[in-house]
């Protein structure tokens, strides 16, 4: 009898946890959609609650504040970046793989501007991890870059001797170009829209040529 009762209680507990996870998914999906379509600054907890037809108080049962919600949305944005890497980064050659990572990263940053801003420009999501040593959301993407860079250095394909310095240099040039474009700073160059991505991609390719051993 006890085992039946225990199984019943466990079943209720599992169902409640599943419902909680489903609700969290609804909140994250609605938030991401609104950030993309309406922009981060114009989206509030109240807006998100209205979108999924719940009260703001209900959302606060799942997230203590907007920063915490943003951090989970940021995690999903990184999932999308990893999907881009998985579909684009195929080469067994570490140098070619590094080039493919850069190309995919730039393509993602230029086509997913609002998500990219949430991932790398807006400060708010990072408030959640101020007291932690690691930033888990960005770890898998960084590991992919760092692994390719490390293998290139081990095989003598790059001028760099330190993988951390090399990874940071490559990441920084890609991010800097994407951020300049996102903040409309390329307007000083009087470029047509269709000229931006080729220019950025070529700039990174030329940088990779410069750092080859």
ZANU-65275 format. One line per 10 residues: number of its first residue (from 1); their letters; for each residue x, y, z of N, C-alpha, C, O. Coordinates in Angstrom, 3 decimals. Atoms other than C-alpha are relative to their C-alpha. Layout:
<sefis>
NUM> a> X Y Z X Y Z X Y Z X Y Z | ...
</sefis>
This chain:
<sefis>
1> xxxxxxxxxx> 0.826 -1.206 0.000 0.000 0.000 0.000 0.864 1.261 0.000 0.585 2.230 -0.705 | -0.893 -1.159 -0.084 2.820 2.375 0.902 0.646 0.289 -1.343 0.771 1.443 -1.752 | -0.670 -0.186 1.290 4.548 1.774 -2.421 -0.948 0.603 -1.032 -0.528 1.403 -1.868 | 0.990 -0.554 0.922 1.336 2.554 -4.322 -0.201 1.487 0.284 -0.279 2.306 -0.631 | 0.180 -1.397 -0.400 0.875 5.763 -2.355 1.221 0.834 -0.404 1.090 1.956 -0.895 | -1.234 -0.706 0.354 4.522 6.727 -2.895 0.071 0.241 -1.506 0.493 1.309 -1.950 | -0.005 -0.140 1.454 4.182 6.106 -6.640 -0.991 1.075 -0.439 -0.731 1.831 -1.376 | 1.024 -1.008 0.303 1.028 8.245 -6.691 0.543 1.413 0.261 0.382 2.320 -0.555 | -0.580 -1.300 -0.346 2.804 11.117 -4.912 1.085 0.383 -0.986 1.189 1.538 -1.399 | -1.076 -0.272 0.965 5.782 10.780 -7.238 -0.571 0.400 -1.350 -0.033 1.272 -2.032
11> xxxxxxxxxx> 0.636 -0.324 1.269 3.483 10.858 -10.232 -0.514 1.434 -0.027 -0.378 2.138 -1.027 | 0.487 -1.374 -0.119 1.890 14.088 -9.025 1.164 0.980 -0.082 1.091 2.001 -0.766 | -1.176 -0.856 -0.018 5.303 15.595 -8.380 0.610 0.137 -1.399 0.992 1.231 -1.814 | -0.568 -0.017 1.340 6.569 14.625 -11.839 -0.881 0.802 -0.956 -0.379 1.531 -1.812 | 0.912 -0.745 0.852 3.449 16.029 -13.491 0.115 1.503 0.236 0.115 2.292 -0.709 | -0.138 -1.416 -0.338 3.800 19.332 -11.652 1.296 0.574 -0.549 1.331 1.704 -1.038 | -1.290 -0.448 0.519 7.455 19.561 -12.635 -0.061 0.135 -1.518 0.492 1.076 -2.087 | 0.144 -0.071 1.456 6.575 18.819 -16.262 -0.808 1.227 -0.400 -0.461 1.918 -1.358 | 0.823 -1.180 0.284 3.876 21.495 -16.221 0.799 1.281 0.229 0.665 2.255 -0.511 | -0.833 -1.167 -0.290 6.331 23.920 -14.672 1.000 0.252 -1.132 1.221 1.393 -1.537
21> xxxxxxxxxx> -0.950 -0.130 1.099 8.881 23.221 -17.403 -0.687 0.470 -1.280 -0.129 1.267 -2.034 | 0.747 -0.426 1.178 6.242 23.624 -20.099 -0.342 1.482 0.074 -0.281 2.196 -0.927 | 0.308 -1.413 -0.187 5.233 26.973 -18.645 1.244 0.854 -0.206 1.179 1.922 -0.816 | -1.259 -0.722 0.170 8.855 28.079 -18.516 0.344 0.116 -1.493 0.815 1.155 -1.954 | -0.252 -0.013 1.437 9.206 27.126 -22.185 -0.880 1.036 -0.696 -0.416 1.744 -1.590 | 0.907 -0.990 0.594 6.174 29.242 -23.075 0.507 1.410 0.253 0.483 2.258 -0.639 | -0.511 -1.331 -0.357 7.640 32.223 -21.267 1.234 0.333 -0.832 1.342 1.434 -1.372 | -1.236 -0.229 0.750 11.044 31.836 -22.953 -0.288 0.227 -1.478 0.258 1.146 -2.088 | 0.320 -0.128 1.421 9.579 31.352 -26.425 -0.674 1.335 -0.309 -0.346 1.993 -1.297 | 0.682 -1.277 0.205 7.273 34.357 -26.083 0.973 1.167 0.138 0.921 2.126 -0.632
31> xxxxxxxxxx> -0.977 -1.065 -0.235 10.106 36.499 -24.726 0.938 0.152 -1.186 1.186 1.266 -1.648 | -0.924 -0.051 1.127 12.494 35.575 -27.536 -0.681 0.603 -1.224 -0.094 1.435 -1.916 | 0.743 -0.516 1.152 9.845 36.282 -30.179 -0.186 1.515 0.117 -0.031 2.239 -0.866 | 0.224 -1.431 -0.197 9.109 39.696 -28.684 1.301 0.786 -0.082 1.316 1.905 -0.595 | -1.295 -0.683 0.087 12.792 40.594 -28.356 0.401 0.183 -1.456 0.942 1.222 -1.832 | -0.364 -0.061 1.412 13.287 39.810 -32.052 -0.884 0.998 -0.750 -0.393 1.819 -1.524 | 0.952 -0.799 0.770 10.151 41.523 -33.331 -0.140 1.433 0.507 -0.316 2.358 -0.286 | 0.264 -1.316 -0.569 9.824 44.458 -30.936 1.226 0.645 0.647 1.229 1.843 0.930 | -1.210 -0.518 -0.617 13.296 44.820 -29.443 -0.002 -0.179 1.505 -1.055 -0.165 2.142 | -0.147 0.244 -1.434 14.607 44.230 -25.951 -0.526 1.166 0.844 -1.257 0.965 1.815
41> xxxxxxxxxx> 0.350 -1.163 -0.811 14.110 47.763 -24.679 -1.502 0.209 0.105 -1.998 0.697 1.120 | 1.448 -0.226 0.021 10.442 47.832 -25.639 -0.789 -1.146 0.619 -2.016 -1.085 0.691 | 0.679 1.176 -0.554 9.656 44.482 -24.026 0.117 -0.022 1.518 1.208 0.130 2.067 | 0.015 0.046 -1.460 8.639 44.227 -20.384 -0.611 -1.317 0.467 -1.200 -2.052 -0.325 | 0.624 1.181 -0.591 7.546 41.443 -18.053 -1.511 0.050 -0.235 -2.131 -0.964 -0.554 | 1.450 -0.151 0.215 4.006 42.822 -18.344 -0.378 -0.327 -1.443 -1.380 -0.998 -1.686 | 0.265 0.293 1.415 4.172 42.679 -22.167 0.021 -1.500 -0.263 -0.839 -2.040 -0.959 | -0.154 1.441 0.202 5.346 39.082 -22.060 -1.179 -0.746 0.617 -1.710 -1.680 0.016 | 1.140 0.630 -0.681 2.621 38.118 -19.567 -1.269 0.141 -0.839 -2.049 -0.804 -0.959 | 1.171 -0.228 0.840 -0.017 39.657 -21.818 0.042 -0.886 -1.245 -0.988 -1.374 -1.712
51> xxxxxxxxxx> -0.164 0.812 1.206 1.385 37.764 -24.792 -0.447 -1.441 0.235 -1.075 -2.042 -0.637 | 0.370 1.392 -0.285 0.882 34.380 -23.118 -1.271 -0.095 0.838 -1.664 -1.174 1.280 | 1.297 -0.077 -0.682 -2.319 35.516 -21.391 0.071 -0.479 1.455 -0.780 -1.232 1.926 | -0.138 0.236 -1.439 -1.078 35.260 -17.816 0.274 1.341 0.667 0.589 2.326 -0.002 | -0.294 -1.234 -0.730 -0.633 37.864 -15.110 1.505 0.123 0.210 2.205 -0.889 0.248 | -1.427 -0.174 -0.312 2.811 39.394 -14.451 0.399 -0.759 1.261 1.520 -1.259 1.358 | -0.303 0.715 -1.246 2.593 37.833 -10.970 0.340 -1.462 -0.267 1.176 -2.046 0.422 | -0.276 1.398 0.342 2.557 34.381 -12.585 1.428 -0.159 -0.505 2.112 -1.122 -0.156 | -1.370 0.072 0.513 5.809 35.104 -14.432 1.018 0.114 1.121 2.085 -0.497 1.067 | -0.932 -0.168 -1.119 7.427 36.166 -11.184 0.094 -1.253 0.869 0.971 -1.350 1.728
61> xxxxxxxxxx> -0.127 1.293 -0.675 6.757 32.671 -9.857 1.131 -0.819 -0.625 1.671 -1.735 -0.004 | -1.025 0.735 0.742 9.258 31.465 -12.462 1.318 0.755 -0.084 2.388 0.149 -0.142 | -1.202 -0.834 0.102 11.695 34.370 -12.653 -0.097 1.149 0.990 -1.112 1.843 1.062 | 0.046 -1.043 -1.034 12.614 36.752 -9.873 0.058 1.404 -0.591 -0.428 2.357 0.018 | -0.047 -1.306 0.653 13.321 39.593 -12.317 0.264 -0.182 -1.486 0.442 -1.303 -1.964 | -0.169 0.042 1.445 13.776 40.472 -15.967 1.386 -0.507 -0.389 1.534 -1.188 -1.404 | -1.358 0.460 0.295 17.527 39.827 -15.861 0.073 -1.523 -0.032 0.695 -2.106 -0.920 | -0.018 1.461 -0.073 16.982 36.214 -14.852 -0.706 -0.610 -1.210 -0.248 -1.611 -1.761 | 0.702 0.464 1.196 14.473 35.739 -17.665 0.881 0.188 -1.232 0.978 -0.703 -2.077 | -0.871 -0.281 1.134 16.860 37.358 -20.127 1.131 -1.008 -0.114 1.557 -1.365 -1.212
71> xxxxxxxxxx> -1.106 0.963 0.020 19.575 34.934 -19.108 -0.446 -1.316 -0.648 0.312 -1.918 -1.409 | 0.500 1.228 0.619 17.410 31.943 -20.080 -0.279 0.195 -1.483 -0.057 -0.713 -2.283 | 0.206 -0.290 1.426 16.441 33.608 -23.356 1.355 0.030 -0.705 1.488 -0.454 -1.829 | -1.354 -0.037 0.555 20.132 34.235 -23.961 0.514 -1.413 -0.270 1.165 -1.665 -1.284 | -0.430 1.391 0.173 20.777 30.524 -23.494 -0.589 -0.596 -1.273 0.094 -1.325 -1.992 | 0.636 0.507 1.222 18.292 29.728 -26.269 0.611 0.642 -1.232 0.717 0.001 -2.278 | -0.665 -0.663 1.120 19.963 32.273 -28.510 1.318 -0.705 -0.314 1.675 -0.878 -1.479 | -1.244 0.741 0.221 23.237 30.425 -28.007 -0.257 -1.370 -0.597 0.573 -1.882 -1.348 | 0.368 1.261 0.641 21.480 27.193 -28.924 -0.113 0.201 -1.513 0.306 -0.651 -2.296 | 0.137 -0.295 1.427 20.661 28.820 -32.259 1.362 0.216 -0.654 1.580 -0.202 -1.791
81> xxxxxxxxxx> -1.352 -0.185 0.532 24.288 29.870 -32.732 0.692 -1.343 -0.172 1.358 -1.575 -1.181 | -0.612 1.330 0.095 25.441 26.325 -32.036 -0.580 -0.795 -1.159 0.139 -1.543 -1.821 | 0.617 0.657 1.148 22.951 25.030 -34.592 0.608 0.511 -1.298 0.826 -0.252 -2.239 | -0.663 -0.592 1.169 24.494 27.433 -37.097 1.394 -0.600 -0.182 1.793 -0.924 -1.301 | -1.326 0.613 0.061 27.948 26.074 -36.247 -0.092 -1.450 -0.476 0.677 -1.878 -1.336 | 0.133 1.420 0.336 26.784 22.460 -36.498 -0.318 -0.219 -1.474 0.113 -1.204 -2.073 | 0.362 0.156 1.412 25.340 23.021 -39.967 1.079 0.530 -0.941 1.077 0.211 -2.130 | -0.982 -0.672 0.867 28.318 25.026 -41.252 1.441 -0.451 0.202 2.245 -0.399 -0.729 | -1.393 0.341 -0.316 31.479 23.794 -39.533 0.187 -1.502 -0.155 -0.142 -2.280 0.740 | -0.078 1.425 0.338 32.281 20.472 -41.183 1.427 -0.503 -0.238 1.678 -1.704 -0.145
91> xxxxxxxxxx> -1.337 0.415 0.436 35.967 20.446 -42.158 0.786 -0.702 1.106 0.635 -0.389 2.287 | -0.886 0.680 -0.946 38.471 18.119 -40.504 1.316 0.768 0.151 2.073 0.537 1.094 | -1.193 -0.836 -0.094 41.243 20.633 -41.192 -0.235 1.083 1.038 -1.214 1.819 0.916 | 0.233 -0.996 -1.047 41.623 22.852 -38.088 -0.022 1.436 -0.520 -0.794 2.259 -0.028 | -0.021 -1.359 0.534 42.463 25.953 -40.132 -1.272 0.292 -0.786 -1.862 1.365 -0.654 | 1.244 -0.182 0.755 39.535 25.477 -42.481 -1.187 0.059 0.955 -2.126 0.827 0.747 | 1.084 -0.010 -0.995 37.317 24.736 -39.492 -0.074 1.349 0.710 -1.162 1.845 1.001 | -0.040 -1.323 -0.615 38.441 27.996 -37.891 -0.627 1.039 -0.930 -1.368 1.910 -0.476 | 0.593 -0.913 0.973 37.512 29.859 -41.078 -1.514 -0.168 -0.051 -2.251 0.814 -0.135 | 1.441 0.271 0.040 34.095 28.174 -41.118 -0.699 0.530 1.258 -1.821 1.029 1.183
101> xxxxxxxxxx> 0.563 -0.533 -1.248 33.495 29.126 -37.469 -0.183 1.512 -0.123 -1.229 2.053 0.236 | 0.077 -1.465 0.156 34.262 32.773 -38.257 -1.101 0.401 -0.967 -1.858 1.334 -0.700 | 1.026 -0.314 0.991 32.045 32.790 -41.330 -1.397 -0.197 0.569 -2.278 0.636 0.357 | 1.311 0.287 -0.583 29.128 31.207 -39.454 -0.349 1.010 1.090 -1.496 1.442 1.204 | 0.208 -0.967 -1.084 29.564 33.551 -36.488 -0.439 1.356 -0.557 -1.377 1.970 -0.049 | 0.325 -1.290 0.617 29.480 36.648 -38.695 -1.385 -0.052 -0.646 -2.180 0.877 -0.506 | 1.304 0.145 0.655 26.516 35.370 -40.696 -1.129 0.042 1.041 -2.160 0.681 0.829 | 0.998 0.000 -1.075 24.600 34.730 -37.469 -0.159 1.409 0.573 -1.279 1.887 0.755 | 0.048 -1.331 -0.597 25.504 38.123 -36.020 -0.699 1.027 -0.873 -1.368 1.928 -0.368 | 0.601 -0.967 0.918 24.360 39.981 -39.127 -1.476 -0.281 -0.275 -2.247 0.642 -0.539
111> xxxxxxxxxx> 1.394 0.349 0.303 21.101 38.086 -39.644 -0.868 -0.093 1.250 -2.095 -0.071 1.154 | 0.746 0.124 -1.262 20.112 37.765 -35.964 0.430 1.122 0.946 0.881 0.875 2.064 | -0.514 -1.150 -0.748 20.906 41.270 -34.743 -0.524 0.136 1.414 0.254 0.387 2.334 | 0.571 -0.163 -1.336 18.506 41.410 -31.794 0.482 -1.101 0.947 0.770 -0.843 2.115 | -0.510 1.093 -0.833 19.581 37.999 -30.527 1.479 0.214 0.302 1.927 -0.006 1.427 | -1.431 -0.236 -0.206 23.242 38.877 -31.022 0.218 1.063 1.062 1.114 0.942 1.899 | -0.106 -1.054 -1.013 22.749 42.030 -28.981 -0.237 -0.559 1.392 0.470 -0.213 2.338 | 0.307 0.623 -1.290 21.221 39.994 -26.181 1.152 -0.888 0.460 1.440 -0.967 1.654 | -1.080 0.925 -0.326 24.100 37.524 -26.327 1.293 0.717 0.363 2.006 0.289 1.271 | -1.339 -0.574 -0.115 27.043 39.914 -26.560 0.077 1.501 0.276 1.158 2.015 0.563
121> xxxxxxxxxx> -0.067 -1.455 -0.150 26.066 43.579 -26.214 -0.742 0.499 1.235 -0.188 1.261 2.028 | 0.794 -0.447 -1.154 23.285 44.100 -23.659 0.581 -0.558 1.293 0.876 -1.750 1.383 | -0.595 0.389 -1.279 24.620 43.991 -20.116 -0.935 -0.850 0.877 -0.473 -1.734 1.598 | 0.961 0.540 -0.967 21.423 42.867 -18.333 0.084 -1.511 0.264 0.082 -1.900 1.431 | -0.030 1.432 -0.302 21.612 39.052 -18.783 1.205 -0.418 0.845 1.147 -1.397 1.589 | -1.221 0.371 -0.703 25.131 39.022 -17.363 -0.054 0.334 1.487 0.790 -0.120 2.259 | 0.150 -0.295 -1.430 23.936 40.442 -14.047 -0.257 -1.266 0.802 0.050 -1.335 1.992 | 0.319 1.267 -0.670 22.792 36.906 -13.241 1.258 -0.782 0.348 1.255 -1.569 1.295 | -1.204 0.811 -0.199 26.331 35.520 -13.449 1.157 0.784 0.606 2.297 0.321 0.568 | -1.069 -0.828 -0.561 28.290 38.296 -11.730 0.782 -0.718 1.100 1.989 -0.521 1.237
131> xxxxxxxxxx> -0.647 0.666 -1.126 29.037 36.088 -8.731 0.507 -1.397 -0.344 0.931 -2.140 0.542 | -0.445 1.329 0.413 29.946 33.003 -10.771 1.305 0.102 -0.793 1.598 1.129 -1.405 | -1.280 -0.003 0.699 33.288 32.046 -12.241 -0.171 -0.192 -1.505 0.638 0.297 -2.293 | 0.176 0.326 1.413 31.886 30.814 -15.553 -1.322 0.547 -0.535 -2.300 0.706 0.196 | 1.201 -0.423 0.714 29.370 32.059 -18.082 -0.438 -1.196 -0.840 0.049 -1.398 -1.952 | 0.363 1.265 0.616 27.648 28.809 -18.994 -0.623 0.179 -1.381 -0.382 -0.638 -2.270 | 0.686 -0.171 1.281 25.549 30.202 -21.853 0.968 0.079 -1.174 0.690 -0.460 -2.246 | -0.938 -0.183 1.102 28.572 31.122 -23.937 1.084 -1.052 -0.082 1.920 -1.016 -0.985 | -1.123 0.927 -0.124 30.774 28.197 -22.955 0.173 -0.912 -1.216 1.288 -1.064 -1.715 | -0.113 0.961 1.100 29.975 25.717 -25.751 0.504 0.667 -1.275 1.337 0.104 -1.984
141> xxxxxxxxxx> -0.446 -0.716 1.202 30.422 28.299 -28.521 1.472 0.378 0.118 2.236 0.236 -0.837 | -1.406 -0.372 -0.211 33.686 29.528 -27.027 0.898 -1.235 -0.098 1.981 -1.173 -0.681 | -0.799 1.234 0.041 34.937 25.948 -26.600 0.270 -0.433 -1.437 1.353 -0.926 -1.754 | -0.167 0.374 1.397 34.385 25.329 -30.293 1.103 0.828 -0.649 1.957 0.299 -1.361 | -1.045 -0.891 0.518 36.502 28.349 -31.204 1.353 -0.350 0.598 2.343 -0.481 -0.120 | -1.263 0.248 -0.684 39.154 27.602 -28.607 0.628 -1.326 -0.442 1.847 -1.417 -0.587 | -0.502 1.300 0.443 39.461 23.959 -29.702 0.657 0.087 -1.378 1.724 -0.482 -1.610 | -0.561 -0.151 1.349 40.022 24.919 -33.338 1.302 0.792 0.046 2.274 0.441 -0.624 | -1.205 -0.822 -0.129 42.544 27.598 -32.374 1.136 -0.808 0.616 2.270 -0.738 0.144 | -1.028 0.811 -0.673 44.418 25.222 -30.045 0.609 -1.014 -0.953 1.824 -1.215 -0.967
151> xxxxxxxxxx> -0.506 0.998 0.950 44.682 22.572 -32.747 0.864 0.664 -1.068 1.885 0.113 -1.478 | -0.802 -0.736 0.990 45.936 25.155 -35.252 1.390 0.325 0.559 2.394 0.182 -0.138 | -1.279 -0.342 -0.634 48.653 26.258 -32.803 0.851 -1.247 0.185 2.055 -1.226 -0.070 | -0.739 1.256 -0.207 49.622 22.677 -31.971 0.636 -0.496 -1.298 1.699 -1.117 -1.275 | -0.506 0.461 1.290 50.112 21.993 -35.686 0.843 1.064 -0.705 1.242 0.887 -1.856 | -0.850 -1.041 0.559 52.072 25.204 -36.248 -0.622 0.779 -1.133 0.087 1.270 -2.012 | 0.708 -0.672 1.082 49.417 26.778 -38.457 -0.243 1.483 0.259 -0.602 2.226 -0.655 | 0.207 -1.400 -0.358 49.168 30.098 -36.575 1.268 0.603 0.579 2.099 -0.114 1.137 | -1.146 -0.704 -0.564 51.738 32.716 -35.561 -0.059 0.029 1.534 0.974 0.135 2.197 | 0.171 -0.068 -1.449 50.319 32.721 -32.032 0.614 -1.218 0.687 0.678 -2.310 0.122
161> xxxxxxxxxx> -0.496 1.096 -0.840 51.873 30.625 -29.284 -0.987 -0.334 1.114 -0.990 -1.441 1.651 | 0.953 0.177 -1.098 49.093 31.098 -26.735 -1.419 -0.051 -0.562 -1.851 0.873 -1.252 | 1.334 0.191 0.568 45.613 29.771 -27.567 -1.011 1.018 0.524 -1.919 1.422 -0.202 | 0.935 -0.977 -0.569 43.821 32.180 -25.217 0.122 1.349 -0.719 -0.880 1.990 -1.037 | -0.224 -1.265 0.702 45.400 35.207 -26.885 -0.527 -0.071 -1.427 -1.139 0.875 -1.922 | 0.457 0.177 1.380 44.656 33.839 -30.340 -1.523 -0.003 -0.076 -2.107 0.670 -0.926 | 1.468 0.087 0.012 41.022 32.993 -29.541 -0.629 1.367 0.272 -1.604 1.759 -0.369 | 0.530 -1.320 -0.332 40.443 36.393 -27.974 0.174 0.976 -1.168 -0.717 1.780 -1.440 | -0.256 -0.888 1.137 41.993 38.191 -30.955 -1.008 -0.249 -1.126 -1.578 0.688 -1.685 | 0.913 0.358 1.092 39.868 36.320 -33.487 -1.444 0.346 0.372 -2.180 0.910 -0.438
171> xxxxxxxxxx> 1.343 -0.316 -0.480 36.686 36.645 -31.424 -0.233 1.514 -0.013 -1.293 1.985 -0.425 | 0.146 -1.447 -0.113 37.296 40.350 -30.876 -0.191 0.681 -1.350 -1.005 1.596 -1.474 | 0.155 -0.654 1.304 37.692 41.248 -34.535 -1.373 -0.299 -0.596 -2.003 0.576 -1.191 | 1.328 0.345 0.501 34.529 39.356 -35.469 -1.090 0.763 0.733 -1.992 1.332 0.119 | 1.001 -0.699 -0.811 32.536 40.821 -32.600 0.019 1.501 -0.283 -1.035 2.122 -0.412 | -0.100 -1.438 0.228 33.831 44.333 -33.207 -0.679 0.430 -1.283 -1.370 1.448 -1.313 | 0.619 -0.328 1.286 32.725 44.324 -36.836 -1.512 -0.142 0.049 -2.241 0.695 -0.484 | 1.448 0.203 -0.126 29.292 42.906 -36.014 -0.622 1.103 0.847 -1.685 1.625 0.511 | 0.523 -1.038 -0.889 28.808 45.401 -33.181 -0.039 1.358 -0.691 -0.999 2.110 -0.520 | -0.002 -1.257 0.747 29.800 48.341 -35.397 -1.179 0.068 -0.966 -1.831 1.102 -1.106
181> xxxxxxxxxx> 1.127 0.030 0.927 27.239 47.260 -37.947 -1.329 0.095 0.743 -2.225 0.825 0.320 | 1.245 -0.008 -0.767 24.533 46.631 -35.331 -0.312 1.407 0.515 -1.473 1.814 0.565 | 0.179 -1.364 -0.520 25.070 50.126 -33.922 0.006 1.054 -1.102 0.090 2.252 -0.831 | 0.126 -0.891 1.172 24.858 51.603 -37.456 1.231 0.868 -0.236 1.113 1.926 -0.853 | -1.195 -0.818 0.178 28.455 52.882 -37.403 0.608 -0.125 -1.394 1.434 0.698 -1.788 | -0.507 0.129 1.366 29.166 51.602 -40.907 -0.572 1.064 -0.933 -0.126 1.188 -2.074 | 0.587 -1.049 0.837 27.038 54.473 -42.210 1.044 1.030 -0.425 0.898 1.684 -1.457 | -1.054 -0.946 0.343 30.186 56.586 -42.176 0.715 -0.415 -1.290 1.370 0.403 -1.935 | -0.676 0.510 1.192 31.443 54.370 -45.030 -0.881 0.065 -1.248 -0.429 -0.243 -2.351 | 0.935 -0.149 1.123 28.355 54.991 -47.217 -0.126 -1.297 -0.811 -0.056 -1.288 -2.040
191> xxxxxxxxxx> 0.128 1.298 0.652 27.917 51.296 -47.969 -1.455 -0.315 -0.307 -2.361 0.105 0.413 | 1.313 0.573 0.261 24.936 49.662 -49.616 -0.184 -1.204 0.931 0.793 -1.811 1.370 | 0.266 1.111 -0.922 23.240 47.011 -47.469 0.648 -1.306 -0.459 1.148 -2.082 0.356 | -0.547 1.260 0.513 24.420 44.215 -49.747 1.524 -0.035 -0.018 2.123 -1.047 -0.384 | -1.466 -0.041 -0.046 28.035 45.328 -49.323 0.556 -0.330 1.381 1.738 -0.641 1.525 | -0.475 0.117 -1.382 28.212 44.950 -45.558 0.553 -1.387 0.314 1.693 -1.508 0.761 | -0.483 1.332 -0.367 28.459 41.190 -45.103 1.250 -0.408 -0.776 2.199 -0.896 -0.163 | -1.235 0.340 0.720 30.988 40.623 -47.935 1.220 0.735 0.546 2.307 0.164 0.637 | -1.123 -0.779 -0.535 33.145 43.408 -46.491 0.471 -0.562 1.337 1.672 -0.711 1.565 | -0.367 0.545 -1.318 33.038 41.992 -42.956 0.644 -1.375 -0.146 1.672 -1.652 0.473
201> xxxxxxxxxx> -0.559 1.344 0.195 33.641 38.420 -44.109 1.418 0.093 -0.565 2.311 -0.633 -0.128 | -1.326 -0.136 0.613 36.590 39.541 -46.256 1.014 0.573 0.988 2.182 0.184 0.975 | -0.895 -0.577 -1.007 38.056 41.613 -43.406 0.511 -1.076 0.946 1.694 -1.101 1.287 | -0.404 1.083 -0.908 38.078 38.567 -41.131 0.894 -0.999 -0.720 1.868 -1.485 -0.146 | -0.848 0.915 0.770 39.498 36.344 -43.870 1.413 0.546 -0.144 2.385 -0.198 -0.015 | -1.315 -0.619 0.134 42.343 38.822 -44.419 0.765 -0.047 1.328 1.981 -0.234 1.344 | -0.638 0.090 -1.314 43.027 38.857 -40.673 0.524 -1.414 0.232 1.635 -1.588 0.735 | -0.448 1.373 -0.176 43.210 35.058 -40.626 1.241 -0.298 -0.846 2.116 -1.060 -0.435 | -1.197 0.171 0.829 45.711 35.202 -43.490 1.226 0.605 0.692 2.318 0.038 0.643 | -1.100 -0.683 -0.668 47.846 37.634 -41.491 0.582 -0.794 1.168 1.777 -0.722 1.455
211> xxx> -0.471 0.725 -1.183 48.024 35.355 -38.472 0.414 -1.446 -0.300 0.802 -2.188 0.602 | -0.476 1.325 0.362 48.829 32.197 -40.399 1.524 -0.059 0.133 2.226 0.918 -0.129 | -1.445 0.169 -0.174 52.286 30.811 -39.682 0.668 -0.058 -1.374 1.888 -0.197 -1.463
</sefis>
